[in-house]
């Protein structure tokens, strides 16, 4: 309901009350001494959950914008959301976020907000972007390795908030194909994006779904692509159509 419990081992836990925007945690001295672990397992998820409950609807997507108009790049894990967002940012787009975007609830016209100050890449991104080879892999508290790179160090333009103009679901192909845009059913898009709306009471989830439904009133398309150049041109094309 309105409570979310986070456990890490037998002796470390937190209880997040989404209705009151309050979290209580109890950790051992050993865990408290592990600052990255405390942040990863308790602090970050609790803070983001409380902020989402009060103001936002989360969307599992990357986001870029051009001239104040944003495109959300949706898709399953491994569909290339972060890589394509970065490739577009290198071509003059503004970067808003690589894996989590937030619809600002109760605003006229879908407004989205991101976390644009760093990009988290999978290790294989260094094969796609040679400039990333200078950054070392970092091990997360859960054991996974990735690249966490500052957008400032990459020289990218960023934006915290933008008006959404369209939603694009990615269909990346390993073999070469000409980049192509096709219609995508808004109802299917809504159902796929609803998967992350799973916390909070019925009233909160209903408010988040209303915000998500409003997003799906925008043009929704599927982008089939294999290389970034063609995909970026198609994104400019759909943005021009959405005027």
N, C-alpha and C positions, 0 to 999 in steps of 0.2 A: 504494500500500500504506500504510505508516505515515508516509510523507513527503508533504508538500504544498509545492509551490514557487510562490511569488508573484513575478511580474515586473512592473516598470513601466519601460518603455523598455529600452534595451540594457544599461545600466550599473547598474541598481538591481534588487536581488532579495532574497528571503528564503527560507530553507528551514526549514520547521516540522516537527519530529519529534514526532508525536503520542504515540508510545509512551514517549518519554523526557521529555515536557513541556518541550522545549527548542527555541528558535528562534534561528537565526543569520541576520543580515541584513548586506548590504553596500550602502551608498548613497553617491552622490557628495556633495560638499560643497554643491552647489546644492540637491539634494533634502533634505539634512539641515537646511538653513536654512529649508525649507518645512515647518514643524511640522504644520500641518493635513494636508498631503499625506502625510507620514510616518505620521501616526496613521491616516489613512483607508486607505492602500494597504497598510500593513505591520503597525503596532502593534495596532490593534483586531482585524483578522481573525486575527492570530496568537494573541493572548491568548484570544479567544473560542473558537477552534478547540481550543486546548489544554485550556481549562476544560471544554468540551463532551466531549472525549475522555475526560477523567478522571471526570466526574460526571454529565453530562446527556445528554438526547436532545433535539435542537432540533425545534420545531414552528413552521411558518410560520402564525402566528395572532396575533390580539389576545386579551386576556384581561381579564376583570373579575370581581369577586367581591362577594358579598352575604352578610353574617353568616358569614364564614369559608368560604364554598363558592363555587368558581370555575366560570365558564363560559369555554371556549375558543371564539373566533369564528374560523372557518376560511373560506378561500375564495381565489379567484384574485386577482391584483393588480387593484385597481379595484372590488372587490366591496363596499367600504365598511367594512372591518374596523376601521380606526382611528377613522373618523368615528362609527360606532355605539358603539364602546367609550367615546369621549369623551362622546357624548350620554347614555349610561347613567351615566357618572361624574358628570355634572351633575345626575342625578336621585338621587344618594345611593349609587351603587355605588362600590366601591374599584377603582382602576385599577392593573393590573399591567404592562401592556405593549401596544404598538400594532402591532408587526410581527414580533416574535420572542419566543417563549415556550419555556421549557425544562422538560422533565420531569426531575425529580430521580430518578435511577436507584437501585434497591436500597432503596426505601422502601415500607412497607406502605401500600396505597392510593395512587393516583396523586397525587403532589404536584408542583405546577408553580411555577416561579419566573420572575420577569420583570425588566424594566428600567424602573421606573415613574417615574423622575425627570424625564423629558422626553417630549414627544409630537412626532413628526414628521408634519406635514400636507402634503398637496399644495396648491399655490397656490389651487385652486378651493374649498378648504375655507372660505375667507373669505366665499364666497357663501352657505354653509350656516350659518356661525356668525359673525355680525357682530362679536362681541367679539374675533375674531382679526385684525380689520383694523388694529389698532394695532401688530402685529408685522411687521417688514419681512421680505421674502423674503431667504433666504440661499443663496448659490451653493456647492454642494458641490465638492470637488476634482475630481469627475468631470464637472462642468459643469452638472448638474441643479440646479434651484432648488426650494426648499421652505421651509416654516415649521418651525423647531425651537423649541418653546415649553416652558418649565419648568412642570411640573405644580404646583409651589408657587405660582408667579405666577398660575396659573389657579384656585387655591383648591381643588384636588381632593384627596380622600382617596386615599392610595396604599397598596399592600401589596406587599411583596417576595416573599412565598410564601403559597400557599394550597392546600387540598385541592381537587382537581378533582371536579366533580359531573356535568358533561355537556359534550358537544361539539356545536357548532352550525355547520353550513355555510350561508353566506349566499348568497342569491339575490336581489340587489337589482334592482328594476324601475324603469324611468324613468317609466312611467305609473302612476297611482294604483292600488293594489291593497290589499285588506284583509290585514293581516299574518296569516300562516298558518304553522303548524308541520306538517311531514310527516315520516314515518320516513325515515331515510337508512341505507343498508346499511353496517354496520360494516366489511365487507371492502373495499368501495369507498373508504370513509373512510381505512382503513389504507393502501391503495395510493397514494392522493393525498398523504397526509402523508409517505409513505416517500420522496418525490422529493427531499427535502432531506438524506436520509441517504446521503451519497455520499463521505464522507471516511473515512480510516482503514482498518485491515486488517479481515479477515473477522470476527475475534473482537469488535472494537469495534462494527462495524455490526450484528452479531447481538445484542449487548447493548442497543444503542439500539432495535432493532426489537422486542425483548422488552418494553422500557418502553413503546413506542408501542402494542403490542398490548394491554398492560394498560390503557392509556387508552381504547382502543376497546371495552373491556368495560363502560364507562359508557354511559348513554343517548346516542344519536347521532341528530340530527335535522337537517332542512333548514328554514331560515327564509326564506320569501318575503315581501318587504316593499318598501315605497316610502317610508314616512315613519318617523322615529325613534320617535315616541310609541307607535305600535302595535307596533313591533318590541320596544321596551323592555318593554312589558306582556307580550308573548309570552315574553320571556326570564325574567321573573319567574314566569310560568306553568310553564315547563319545569323551572325550579329547584324549584318547589313539588312537581311530580310526582316529582322525583328523590329526595325525602325517603325 
